[in-house]
Amino acid sequence: MDTSKKALREIVFNQIVDDIIHGRINAGEKLLEITLAKKFNVSRTPVREALLQLEKEGYTSHTKDTGTIVRKISAQRVQEIYEILGILEANAVEQVSVDIISKKDLSFLDGLNNEMERLANGKKYAEYMQKNSEFHNYFLKKQGNKTLMEIDSDLRRKIYRRVSEGLSLPIQIDNYVDSHKKIIEALKLKNGEKAKKLMLLHLKEAACGLTKEIEKPSRWVLRL
């Protein structure tokens, strides 16, 4: 594929994904080639390729009758994603607990968690979610596996949608922050087994909170 065409496709794809995640494109909305081509000032070819990639990665569905439609994420999908996150992140936190995590790392994680609490209390939920992803991805980063880091980040952006209402954060923020603190404390004690169990429990609780919110369609919608 021509490099310039590939670059255009990626630009279109990445912007649409960002619009979906940030709620600028809603679940159920139709994505039209001609409209997107005008928006991005490109031909319909990179748009068509971007739409195919969106469908392949589960952001949209396509039929001859309805065209390309942004999908709504299901409770089952959330559970499946969190199961994968649990495997990746719990194993990572255990593996880095003894020899890899330093006092400097622990200080950084403490500060990061405090910053998340401040952002949530200030209703800056978009920034909060970004910091939360940074916290969870940090252990994979210390592990040094770039492929797993990319998988983790991709899965998290599929289940996060930034909205001004903050989803369930005002209700569960104390639990989330407290869970992070417990994980950090276990790391300070170099207790990898405990840190792993706490991470698994934390992700299980997060999955439960999100699935409950998904079952309240009148409040908000998660989009994939």
ZAGU-517354 format. One record per residue: residue number from 1; residue in one letter; x, y, z of N, C-alpha, C in turn. Coordinates in pm, 1 decimal. Layout:
BEGIN
REC num residuo     n.c1     n.c2     n.c3    ca.c1    ca.c2    ca.c3     c.c1     c.c2     c.c3
REC NUM       A        X        Y        Z        X        Y        Z        X        Y        Z
...
This chain:
BEGIN
REC num residuo     n.c1     n.c2     n.c3    ca.c1    ca.c2    ca.c3     c.c1     c.c2     c.c3
REC   1       M     84.3   -120.2      0.0      0.0      0.0      0.0     87.5    124.7      0.0
REC   2       D     46.3    224.1    -77.6    119.3    349.9    -80.9    124.2    410.3     59.6
REC   3       T    242.9    459.9     98.3    262.8    512.8    233.0    168.8    627.9    264.2
REC   4       S    149.0    717.1    167.2     61.9    833.4    189.4    -82.9    789.7    210.8
REC   5       K   -126.4    688.9    135.0   -263.4    639.5    150.6   -281.7    573.9    286.8
REC   6       K   -178.4    498.2    328.8   -184.4    433.8    460.3   -191.4    538.4    570.0
REC   7       A   -114.1    645.4    555.1   -113.9    752.2    655.4   -250.7    818.7    663.8
REC   8       L   -313.9    843.0    548.4   -446.7    903.9    547.1   -548.1    813.4    614.7
REC   9       R   -540.2    685.1    585.5   -632.0    589.6    647.4   -616.8    591.4    798.9
REC  10       E   -492.6    595.7    846.7   -468.4    594.4    990.4   -515.9    723.1   1056.9
REC  11       I   -498.6    834.2    987.0   -546.5    962.1   1040.8   -698.3    959.1   1057.9
REC  12       V   -767.2    912.8    955.3   -913.5    905.0    959.8   -957.5    807.0   1068.0
REC  13       F   -896.6    690.1   1069.5   -930.9    587.0   1166.6   -911.2    637.6   1309.3
REC  14       N   -794.2    693.5   1337.3   -762.7    738.4   1473.2   -855.2    850.3   1519.4
REC  15       Q   -892.4    940.5   1428.2   -980.4   1050.3   1467.3  -1121.4    999.9   1496.7
REC  16       I  -1169.6    905.4   1416.1  -1304.0    850.6   1440.7  -1306.6    775.6   1573.2
REC  17       V  -1202.3    697.4   1599.8  -1194.0    626.2   1727.3  -1196.1    725.8   1842.8
REC  18       D  -1119.1    832.8   1830.5  -1114.8    935.0   1935.1  -1251.9    999.2   1954.1
REC  19       D  -1322.4   1023.3   1843.8  -1455.7   1082.8   1851.7  -1554.6    988.4   1920.4
REC  20       I  -1541.0    859.1   1895.2  -1629.0    760.9   1958.7  -1601.2    754.1   2108.3
REC  21       I  -1472.9    745.1   2143.7  -1434.0    734.1   2283.8  -1476.8    856.6   2363.2
REC  22       H  -1461.8    974.8   2303.0  -1495.0   1098.6   2373.2  -1641.7   1138.7   2359.6
REC  23       G  -1722.2   1054.5   2296.9  -1865.2   1080.7   2289.3  -1907.2   1181.7   2185.2
REC  24       R  -1816.5   1219.3   2095.2  -1854.8   1311.4   1987.7  -1931.5   1238.8   1877.1
REC  25       I  -1914.4   1107.4   1871.8  -1994.7   1021.8   1784.2  -2064.8    921.5   1873.6
REC  26       N  -2195.5    913.6   1862.5  -2275.1    831.0   1953.6  -2301.5    691.6   1899.2
REC  27       A  -2324.6    598.9   1990.5  -2365.3    464.1   1950.8  -2494.2    473.0   1870.3
REC  28       G  -2499.2    398.3   1761.4  -2616.8    400.8   1676.0  -2607.0    498.7   1560.8
REC  29       E  -2508.0    587.8   1565.0  -2492.5    684.4   1455.6  -2436.9    616.2   1331.1
REC  30       K  -2480.4    664.5   1215.9  -2434.2    610.7   1088.3  -2313.8    690.8   1040.7
REC  31       L  -2211.8    621.0    993.3  -2093.0    684.8    938.7  -2097.2    674.0    786.9
REC  32       L  -2103.9    789.0    719.9  -2115.5    791.8    574.9  -1981.2    827.0    510.4
REC  33       E  -1944.2    751.6    410.9  -1817.4    774.7    341.5  -1805.8    916.4    287.9
REC  34       I  -1908.6    961.1    219.2  -1902.3   1092.3    154.1  -1891.3   1204.7    256.6
REC  35       T  -1963.2   1190.4    369.0  -1959.4   1292.2    474.0  -1821.5   1297.9    538.9
REC  36       L  -1766.5   1180.7    566.8  -1634.4   1175.1    630.1  -1525.6   1223.1    535.3
REC  37       A  -1539.6   1191.9    407.8  -1441.0   1237.0    309.1  -1436.2   1389.7    304.8
REC  38       K  -1552.5   1453.4    311.2  -1558.0   1598.8    312.7  -1500.0   1653.7    443.0
REC  39       K  -1531.0   1588.9    553.1  -1482.3   1633.9    683.6  -1329.9   1632.5    689.9
REC  40       F  -1269.9   1525.4    638.3  -1124.4   1511.5    645.4  -1053.6   1563.4    520.3
REC  41       N  -1133.7   1609.1    424.4  -1078.1   1661.9    300.0   -987.0   1559.7    231.3
REC  42       V  -1039.4   1438.1    219.5   -966.6   1329.9    153.5  -1061.6   1260.5     55.5
REC  43       S  -1006.5   1171.2    -24.7  -1090.5   1092.6   -114.8  -1164.8    987.0    -33.3
REC  44       R  -1255.2    916.9    -97.5  -1333.2    817.7    -25.6  -1254.2    689.5      1.1
REC  45       T  -1141.9    670.5    -67.5  -1064.2    547.5    -49.9  -1009.4    531.6     92.0
REC  46       P   -934.7    629.6    148.0   -886.7    613.3    286.2   -999.9    605.8    387.4
REC  47       V  -1111.6    673.3    357.4  -1227.4    665.6    445.9  -1284.0    524.2    445.5
REC  48       R  -1296.9    466.6    327.1  -1349.3    330.0    315.2  -1259.3    231.5    388.7
REC  49       E  -1128.4    250.3    375.5  -1033.1    162.1    443.3  -1040.3    179.5    595.2
REC  50       A  -1058.9    303.5    639.7  -1071.8    329.8    783.3  -1198.4    265.6    838.6
REC  51       L  -1306.7    272.0    762.7  -1432.7    211.6    806.5  -1421.0     59.5    815.7
REC  52       L  -1349.1      1.0    724.1  -1326.2   -144.5    729.0  -1246.3   -181.6    854.3
REC  53       Q  -1147.9    -96.8    887.7  -1067.1   -121.4   1007.3  -1150.6   -103.9   1133.6
REC  54       L  -1239.0     -5.5   1134.6  -1328.2     15.8   1248.9  -1416.7   -105.7   1272.6
REC  55       E  -1467.6   -160.7   1164.5  -1552.2   -280.2   1176.2  -1470.9   -399.9   1224.1
REC  56       K  -1351.3   -413.3   1171.6  -1264.1   -524.3   1208.8  -1230.8   -521.6   1357.4
REC  57       E  -1212.3   -402.0   1413.0  -1175.3   -389.0   1552.8  -1296.2   -376.9   1645.7
REC  58       G  -1416.1   -386.3   1588.3  -1535.2   -393.3   1671.0  -1600.9   -262.8   1707.6
REC  59       Y  -1553.2   -152.6   1651.0  -1614.0    -23.2   1682.1  -1746.3     -2.5   1609.2
REC  60       T  -1760.1    -65.7   1494.3  -1880.0    -46.6   1413.1  -1929.7   -180.5   1359.4
REC  61       S  -2049.9   -177.6   1305.4  -2103.9   -292.2   1232.6  -2151.3   -240.6   1097.3
REC  62       H  -2155.9   -329.9    999.1  -2193.7   -287.2    864.6  -2284.9   -389.9    799.3
REC  63       T  -2395.5   -341.8    743.6  -2483.2   -425.9    663.3  -2523.0   -347.1    539.1
REC  64       K  -2568.6   -416.2    437.8  -2609.7   -348.9    314.8  -2729.4   -258.3    339.5
REC  65       D  -2816.3   -298.2    430.1  -2938.3   -220.8    455.2  -2915.0    -94.5    537.3
REC  66       T  -2828.8   -105.1    637.7  -2810.8      8.2    729.4  -2680.6     84.6    709.0
REC  67       G  -2584.3     25.9    641.0  -2454.5     89.6    625.0  -2368.3     68.1    748.2
REC  68       T  -2276.8    160.3    775.2  -2185.4    148.0    888.9  -2242.8    220.8   1010.0
REC  69       I  -2262.2    144.9   1119.1  -2323.3    198.3   1240.4  -2227.7    179.1   1357.7
REC  70       V  -2214.6    283.3   1441.4  -2132.3    273.2   1561.7  -2200.6    178.9   1660.3
REC  71       R  -2124.0     83.2   1710.0  -2178.6    -18.5   1798.4  -2184.6     26.9   1943.3
REC  72       K  -2279.6    -28.7   2015.6  -2287.5    -11.0   2160.5  -2219.1   -130.0   2225.7
REC  73       I  -2136.4   -103.4   2324.0  -2068.0   -211.5   2392.5  -2164.3   -282.6   2487.2
REC  74       S  -2153.0   -412.2   2496.7  -2243.3   -490.8   2581.8  -2177.4   -521.4   2715.8
REC  75       A  -2261.1   -558.1   2813.4  -2209.6   -595.4   2944.8  -2118.3   -716.8   2933.7
REC  76       Q  -2154.7   -810.6   2847.7  -2071.5   -929.3   2828.4  -1934.9   -890.5   2772.9
REC  77       R  -1935.1   -795.5   2679.8  -1809.3   -749.8   2619.7  -1719.2   -686.1   2725.0
REC  78       V  -1778.4   -608.0   2814.8  -1702.3   -545.8   2922.5  -1639.4   -652.9   3011.2
REC  79       Q  -1717.5   -754.2   3045.9  -1665.3   -862.1   3129.4  -1549.2   -932.3   3061.3
REC  80       E  -1563.4   -957.8   2932.7  -1457.6  -1026.4   2857.8  -1329.3   -944.2   2854.2
REC  81       I  -1345.7   -813.4   2830.7  -1229.2   -725.7   2824.8  -1158.3   -720.3   2959.3
REC  82       Y  -1237.1   -709.1   3067.2  -1175.4   -701.1   3198.9  -1108.7   -832.2   3240.0
REC  83       E  -1158.5   -943.8   3191.5  -1092.1  -1070.9   3218.7   -951.5  -1071.0   3157.8
REC  84       I   -941.9  -1017.5   3035.9   -811.6  -1009.7   2969.7   -721.1   -910.9   3042.7
REC  85       L   -777.2   -795.0   3080.1   -699.4   -696.0   3154.6   -648.8   -754.8   3286.3
REC  86       G   -733.6   -836.6   3349.0   -695.6   -899.1   3474.9   -572.7   -987.5   3458.4
REC  87       I   -571.4  -1066.4   3351.4   -457.1  -1154.3   3324.7   -330.7  -1071.7   3300.5
REC  88       L   -342.8   -969.8   3215.3   -226.3   -888.8   3179.7   -172.1   -810.8   3299.0
REC  89       E   -259.5   -738.8   3366.6   -214.2   -645.0   3469.4   -180.1   -713.3   3601.6
REC  90       A   -255.8   -816.2   3638.0   -226.2   -886.0   3763.8    -93.1   -959.7   3753.8
REC  91       N    -68.8  -1023.3   3641.9     59.6  -1091.1   3623.7    175.3   -991.7   3621.0
REC  92       A    151.7   -877.9   3557.1    256.3   -775.9   3547.7    291.5   -720.6   3684.8
REC  93       V    190.2   -689.8   3764.9    216.2   -630.7   3896.2    288.7   -730.0   3986.2
REC  94       E    260.2   -858.5   3970.5    330.8   -959.8   4049.8    476.2   -971.9   4004.7
REC  95       Q    499.1   -972.3   3875.8    633.7   -993.1   3822.7    728.6   -878.2   3853.4
REC  96       V    674.5   -756.0   3860.3    762.9   -640.7   3884.6    774.8   -606.3   4032.7
REC  97       S    705.8   -679.7   4118.1    693.4   -640.6   4258.8    823.1   -647.8   4338.1
REC  98       V    910.9   -738.7   4305.7   1028.0   -760.8   4389.9   1150.5   -683.4   4343.2
REC  99       D   1193.1   -707.8   4222.1   1321.3   -653.4   4176.2   1310.9   -533.3   4082.9
REC 100       I   1194.4   -511.5   4023.9   1183.2   -408.4   3920.5   1128.2   -277.0   3975.0
REC 101       I   1025.8   -283.4   4059.3    966.8   -161.2   4115.3   1061.8    -99.9   4217.9
REC 102       S   1095.5     26.7   4198.9   1186.7     97.7   4289.0   1109.5    193.1   4380.1
REC 103       K   1179.5    252.0   4475.1   1116.7    351.5   4562.3   1068.1    470.8   4480.4
REC 104       K   1142.8    504.5   4377.4   1103.3    614.3   4289.5    973.4    580.3   4217.3
REC 105       D    960.8    456.9   4172.5    837.2    413.1   4107.3    719.1    421.5   4202.4
REC 106       L    740.2    375.5   4323.9    631.9    375.1   4423.2    588.9    517.2   4457.3
REC 107       S    685.1    606.6   4466.3    653.4    747.2   4492.0    571.6    805.0   4376.3
REC 108       F    609.2    768.7   4255.1    535.9    814.7   4137.1    392.7    762.7   4138.9
REC 109       L    373.5    635.4   4172.4    240.3    575.4   4175.9    154.0    639.7   4283.8
REC 110       D    215.2    670.4   4399.2    142.8    741.7   4505.1     92.2    876.8   4452.5
REC 111       G    181.2    948.8   4387.8    144.9   1079.8   4334.1     39.2   1070.4   4226.5
REC 112       L     50.8    969.9   4142.8    -45.9    949.5   4035.6   -184.1    920.9   4092.1
REC 113       N   -190.3    838.1   4193.9   -318.9    805.0   4254.8   -380.3    926.3   4324.7
REC 114       N   -296.6   1005.1   4389.7   -345.5   1128.5   4452.9   -399.5   1225.4   4348.1
REC 115       E   -331.9   1230.0   4233.1   -376.4   1317.6   4124.9   -510.4   1270.9   4070.0
REC 116       M   -530.6   1140.9   4059.3   -659.0   1087.6   4012.4   -772.3   1125.8   4107.0
REC 117       E   -744.4   1118.3   4235.1   -845.6   1155.7   4333.2   -881.1   1304.0   4320.5
REC 118       R   -779.6   1385.6   4301.8   -802.7   1529.6   4286.4   -884.0   1559.7   4160.7
REC 119       L   -850.6   1493.6   4051.4   -921.7   1516.5   3925.0  -1066.9   1472.5   3933.7
REC 120       A  -1090.8   1360.4   3996.6  -1228.2   1311.1   4009.4  -1310.9   1403.5   4097.3
REC 121       N  -1253.1   1448.3   4208.0  -1324.3   1540.1   4296.6  -1353.7   1672.5   4227.0
REC 122       G  -1266.3   1708.5   4131.1  -1288.0   1830.4   4054.7  -1372.4   1809.4   3930.4
REC 123       K  -1427.2   1687.2   3917.0  -1512.8   1649.5   3804.1  -1441.0   1660.4   3669.6
REC 124       K  -1311.6   1640.2   3671.5  -1233.5   1639.5   3547.7  -1212.8   1494.3   3505.9
REC 125       Y  -1322.6   1435.1   3457.4  -1323.7   1291.0   3438.5  -1241.5   1244.1   3318.8
REC 126       A  -1230.2   1326.8   3217.7  -1148.1   1287.9   3103.1  -1003.1   1271.5   3147.0
REC 127       E   -954.2   1368.0   3224.0   -817.9   1361.2   3272.5   -799.5   1244.7   3369.6
REC 128       Y   -903.7   1221.5   3450.5   -898.2   1109.8   3544.9   -877.5    977.4   3471.4
REC 129       M   -956.4    954.1   3366.1   -948.6    828.6   3294.8   -812.6    810.6   3228.0
REC 130       Q   -755.5    919.3   3181.9   -622.4    912.5   3122.1   -518.5    871.6   3226.3
REC 131       K   -527.9    930.1   3345.6   -435.8    896.5   3453.1   -457.2    752.9   3501.1
REC 132       N   -581.6    709.7   3501.1   -611.5    573.2   3543.1   -549.6    471.6   3447.0
REC 133       S   -558.8    501.8   3317.8   -495.1    415.1   3218.7   -343.9    412.9   3239.4
REC 134       E   -288.2    529.4   3272.5   -144.2    538.9   3296.7   -103.4    452.9   3415.9
REC 135       F   -185.0    455.8   3520.4   -157.1    375.9   3640.1   -153.9    227.2   3606.0
REC 136       H   -256.2    180.9   3537.0   -266.4     38.5   3508.7   -164.5     -7.7   3405.0
REC 137       N   -129.5     79.6   3313.8    -32.9     43.9   3210.7    110.8     50.1   3262.9
REC 138       Y    128.0    114.8   3377.3    262.5    138.0   3431.2    337.2      7.5   3459.0
REC 139       F    264.5    -92.4   3508.6    328.6   -218.0   3545.3    372.8   -296.5   3421.6
REC 140       L    295.2   -286.7   3315.7    335.4   -348.9   3189.8    455.2   -275.4   3131.2
REC 141       K    457.9   -144.0   3151.1    570.2    -64.0   3104.4    698.4   -105.3   3176.5
REC 142       K    689.8   -123.2   3308.2    806.4   -165.5   3385.1    848.6   -307.0   3347.3
REC 143       Q    752.1   -385.9   3305.3    780.2   -522.1   3262.1    857.6   -522.2   3130.5
REC 144       G    840.8   -414.3   3052.8    916.8   -397.5   2930.4    858.9   -465.7   2808.0
REC 145       N    730.4   -504.7   2815.0    668.1   -573.2   2701.6    580.0   -473.6   2625.8
REC 146       K    632.4   -418.1   2517.8    560.2   -316.0   2442.6    432.0   -369.8   2379.0
REC 147       T    435.7   -495.3   2336.5    317.2   -554.7   2274.1    202.4   -563.5   2373.2
REC 148       L    230.9   -609.3   2494.9    127.8   -617.3   2597.3     77.8   -478.6   2636.3
REC 149       M    168.5   -381.0   2637.2    127.9   -243.8   2666.9     27.8   -193.7   2563.9
REC 150       E     53.0   -221.7   2437.3    -36.1   -178.8   2329.9   -171.7   -247.7   2340.5
REC 151       I   -170.1   -376.1   2372.8   -295.6   -451.0   2387.3   -376.3   -395.1   2502.5
REC 152       D   -309.8   -370.6   2614.9   -376.3   -317.5   2733.2   -438.3   -181.1   2705.1
REC 153       S   -360.2    -92.6   2642.9   -410.0     42.1   2611.9   -527.5     37.5   2516.5
REC 154       D   -519.4    -49.7   2417.8   -627.1    -61.6   2319.6   -755.3   -111.8   2385.1
REC 155       L   -743.0   -209.2   2473.4   -861.0   -262.2   2542.3   -923.3   -156.2   2632.0
REC 156       R   -839.3    -79.9   2699.2   -893.2     22.0   2789.1   -963.4    134.0   2712.2
REC 157       R   -912.3    172.8   2599.6   -978.5    279.9   2525.9  -1110.7    231.0   2466.5
REC 158       K  -1127.7     99.6   2456.2  -1253.2     44.2   2407.3  -1363.2     49.0   2512.9
REC 159       I  -1325.2     52.7   2639.7  -1428.3     53.2   2743.2  -1444.5    188.4   2812.0
REC 160       Y  -1359.2    284.6   2780.5  -1370.9    417.8   2839.9  -1439.9    514.4   2744.7
REC 161       R  -1531.0    586.8   2796.3  -1586.2    698.6   2722.1  -1588.0    819.0   2814.4
REC 162       R  -1525.0    927.6   2771.5  -1519.3   1046.5   2854.5  -1648.7   1126.3   2839.6
REC 163       V  -1717.9   1144.4   2949.3  -1839.7   1224.7   2947.2  -1837.9   1319.7   3066.1
REC 164       S  -1906.5   1431.1   3052.4  -1903.2   1532.9   3157.2  -1966.8   1483.6   3286.6
REC 165       E  -2062.3   1389.5   3274.6  -2127.3   1339.1   3394.2  -2035.0   1250.6   3476.8
REC 166       G  -1930.9   1196.9   3413.8  -1835.2   1117.4   3488.4  -1875.3    973.6   3510.8
REC 167       L  -1978.7    926.0   3442.1  -2022.0    787.1   3455.5  -2046.1    754.2   3602.1
REC 168       S  -1989.5    641.3   3649.0  -2010.8    599.7   3788.0  -1901.1    649.3   3880.7
REC 169       L  -1811.9    733.4   3832.3  -1697.6    774.8   3912.6  -1733.9    843.2   4044.7
REC 170       P  -1832.3    936.1   4047.5  -1862.3   1000.2   4174.9  -1902.5    901.2   4283.1
REC 171       I  -1964.5    790.8   4243.0  -2009.4    689.9   4338.5  -1894.2    599.9   4380.6
REC 172       Q  -1811.1    559.9   4285.2  -1711.6    456.3   4310.7  -1568.4    507.5   4322.9
REC 173       I  -1548.4    637.0   4311.2  -1413.2    690.2   4310.7  -1335.9    654.1   4436.7
REC 174       D  -1400.7    659.5   4553.3  -1331.4    626.0   4677.6  -1282.7    481.7   4676.2
REC 175       N  -1366.7    392.6   4622.4  -1327.7    252.3   4613.8  -1210.7    232.9   4518.9
REC 176       Y  -1216.2    302.6   4404.7  -1109.2    290.1   4306.0   -975.9    338.1   4362.3
REC 177       V   -977.2    455.5   4422.8   -854.8    513.0   4478.6   -801.4    426.5   4592.1
REC 178       D   -891.2    377.0   4674.9   -850.6    291.7   4786.6   -789.0    161.7   4736.8
REC 179       S   -845.5    107.2   4628.0   -790.2    -15.9   4569.9   -648.5      7.7   4519.2
REC 180       H   -628.0    121.5   4456.3   -494.3    154.9   4408.2   -395.6    166.8   4524.5
REC 181       K   -440.8    230.2   4632.8   -354.7    246.8   4750.0   -312.7    111.8   4806.7
REC 182       K   -406.4     17.8   4812.2   -376.7   -115.0   4865.7   -275.2   -188.6   4778.4
REC 183       I   -290.0   -172.2   4646.2   -195.3   -235.0   4554.2    -55.6   -176.5   4575.5
REC 184       I    -48.7    -44.5   4589.2     80.3     21.9   4610.8    143.1    -22.3   4742.3
REC 185       E     60.7    -35.0   4847.0    112.4    -78.8   4976.6    168.5   -219.8   4968.8
REC 186       A    101.3   -307.2   4894.7    151.3   -443.8   4877.3    284.7   -442.8   4803.8
REC 187       L    298.5   -353.0   4708.5    424.6   -340.7   4634.9    535.6   -288.8   4724.9
REC 188       K    501.0   -198.2   4814.7    600.7   -145.3   4908.2    654.9   -256.5   4998.0
REC 189       L    569.3   -355.2   5026.4    608.9   -469.7   5108.6    671.2   -581.0   5025.2
REC 190       K    680.2   -556.1   4893.2    731.9   -655.5   4798.5    654.1   -786.2   4804.0
REC 191       N    524.3   -771.6   4828.8    435.1   -887.4   4834.3    362.4   -899.4   4700.9
REC 192       G    427.8   -963.1   4605.3    372.2   -973.4   4470.7    243.8  -1052.1   4464.0
REC 193       E    235.7  -1158.5   4545.0    114.2  -1241.6   4543.8     -7.0  -1162.2   4589.7
REC 194       K     11.5  -1080.7   4694.5    -98.8   -998.7   4744.9   -134.9   -889.9   4644.4
REC 195       A    -33.1   -827.8   4584.3    -58.1   -723.3   4484.5   -137.1   -779.9   4367.2
REC 196       K   -103.7   -900.9   4326.6   -174.6   -966.0   4216.3   -321.9   -988.3   4251.5
REC 197       K   -346.4  -1040.3   4370.8   -484.1  -1065.8   4413.9   -564.0   -935.7   4423.0
REC 198       L   -498.2   -830.6   4473.8   -566.1   -701.3   4485.9   -598.7   -642.8   4349.6
REC 199       M   -507.7   -658.9   4253.3   -533.1   -609.4   4118.9   -650.0   -683.7   4054.9
REC 200       L   -652.3   -814.5   4071.2   -763.1   -893.5   4016.2   -895.8   -851.1   4078.0
REC 201       L   -897.1   -831.3   4209.6  -1019.3   -788.8   4278.4  -1061.5   -650.5   4231.2
REC 202       H   -966.3   -561.5   4217.9   -994.1   -424.5   4172.0  -1058.0   -424.7   4033.3
REC 203       L  -1002.7   -502.5   3941.5  -1056.4   -507.4   3805.6  -1193.0   -575.7   3801.8
REC 204       K  -1211.7   -673.1   3887.4  -1342.0   -739.4   3895.9  -1448.8   -641.1   3943.2
REC 205       E  -1414.6   -559.5   4041.9  -1508.2   -459.2   4093.3  -1536.0   -351.3   3988.4
REC 206       A  -1431.7   -312.4   3914.5  -1449.3   -212.6   3809.3  -1541.3   -265.1   3699.9
REC 207       A  -1523.2   -391.6   3663.0  -1608.1   -453.3   3561.6  -1752.4   -458.5   3608.5
REC 208       C  -1771.3   -493.2   3734.6  -1905.9   -499.9   3791.7  -1972.6   -363.2   3789.7
REC 209       G  -1896.3   -258.2   3825.5  -1952.3   -123.2   3825.4  -1993.6    -78.0   3687.1
REC 210       L  -1910.9   -108.1   3586.5  -1941.8    -66.6   3450.3  -2060.3   -142.4   3393.0
REC 211       T  -2067.1   -272.2   3420.1  -2179.5   -349.8   3366.6  -2311.8   -304.7   3427.7
REC 212       K  -2308.7   -265.0   3553.5  -2430.9   -213.5   3616.3  -2475.1    -83.8   3550.0
REC 213       E  -2377.3      1.8   3515.9  -2410.5    128.1   3450.9  -2463.7    106.3   3310.2
REC 214       I  -2409.8      6.9   3241.4  -2456.3    -22.5   3105.6  -2603.1    -62.5   3106.9
REC 215       E  -2645.3   -125.6   3214.0  -2783.9   -170.1   3225.7  -2877.6    -56.1   3264.7
REC 216       K  -2824.2     66.4   3268.7  -2906.4    185.2   3294.2  -2902.6    273.2   3170.0
REC 217       P  -2971.6    235.2   3061.8  -2961.8    307.8   2934.4  -3006.3    452.9   2940.6
REC 218       S  -3084.6    486.6   3039.5  -3132.5    624.5   3049.0  -3023.1    719.7   3097.1
REC 219       R  -2917.0    663.8   3157.2  -2810.6    749.3   3212.7  -2700.6    775.4   3112.3
REC 220       W  -2639.5    668.9   3061.2  -2528.4    687.1   2969.2  -2503.3    560.9   2894.2
REC 221       V  -2422.6    569.7   2794.1  -2393.9    455.4   2709.3  -2244.6    441.7   2688.7
REC 222       L  -2195.3    322.1   2705.8  -2056.2    294.0   2670.3  -2052.0    256.1   2524.1
REC 223       R  -1952.6    301.1   2454.0  -1944.8    271.3   2312.3  -1817.1    196.9   2277.7
REC 224       L  -1831.5    103.1   2185.9  -1714.9     27.8   2138.4  -1687.2     58.9   1993.3
